[in-house]
Amino acid sequence: MRVICAENMGFCFGVKRALDMVLNERNAYTLGQLIHNPQVVELLEKRGIKEIKSIDEIENGTLIITAHGTSKSNIIKAKEKGLKIIDTTCPLVKRVHELAGEFDKKGYKIILFGDKEHQEVKGTASNAKDVTIVNSAEEARKLKSNKAGLLSQTTQSLEKFNEIGDILKKNIPDLKVFNTICDATRKRQDSALKLSKKVDLMIVIGGYNSANTRRLKEICSKIVETKHIESDEELNKEWFKNKKTIGLTAGASTPGWVIKRVKDRIEKY
Ligand code: SF4
């Protein structure tokens, strides 16, 4: 059995940067998971970095804003409480915030393609007054406006973004389209797609709550049988029966050592 790794997979620059910024911190709190990966969350907990769901849970200490960013109201609240803030928001996410703010000021409605409940989407949405979040072609068909700016959550699928853009163009005369899907995400998606055409089974490694990992699973599943796992312990020998070539890919929040363990275990089968 041959195991082939996707050309681009695993930690992206924004996630690596966020981890580097906090690794020496102790007794700090992350607003939501710093990285959507259970192994990294466990490692941080051991170092005294705990996850909180809301700023209301703490009265003092250090607050870490994750690479996905957060809403303006959370930053204001943290400042009012006098918390020390470490902002690891990825610069590429910050760029989407800026675009939303800029076009809001110019009087454009902001249409944001993304998961309504995702921190990144909530953060971007907080930078504009008139925002509609869409997640499907059906939702896009219902939208009407004279002028709007279309932005995307950085980890969404390019194919779906283009589809939504094409639908909106028909109903919105002045539509500005900004493809804000980050390059790391796009490269991981392209590599996964390419690899899934060459193998008998794809294994996608990453947190079940990681948006970009789930997207990789979606993309590969359309081409070939695909399994999404968080760690090597979930591998099942039965999956590999009669399979000659196995493809491996991993989300932008999956550490290299987690990928290596999966690869090593499959190669031992
Ligand atoms: S996936 Fe892209 S936008 Fe998100 S943290 Fe990584 S580099 Fe930044």
Boltz pocket constraint, residues with backbone or C-beta under 6 A from the ligand:
constraints:
  - pocket:
      binder: B
      contacts: [[A, 12], [A, 13], [A, 14], [A, 15], [A, 67], [A, 68], [A, 90], [A, 91], [A, 92], [A, 93], [A, 154], [A, 155], [A, 182], [A, 183], [A, 184], [A, 185], [A, 212], [A, 252]]
      max_distance: 6.0
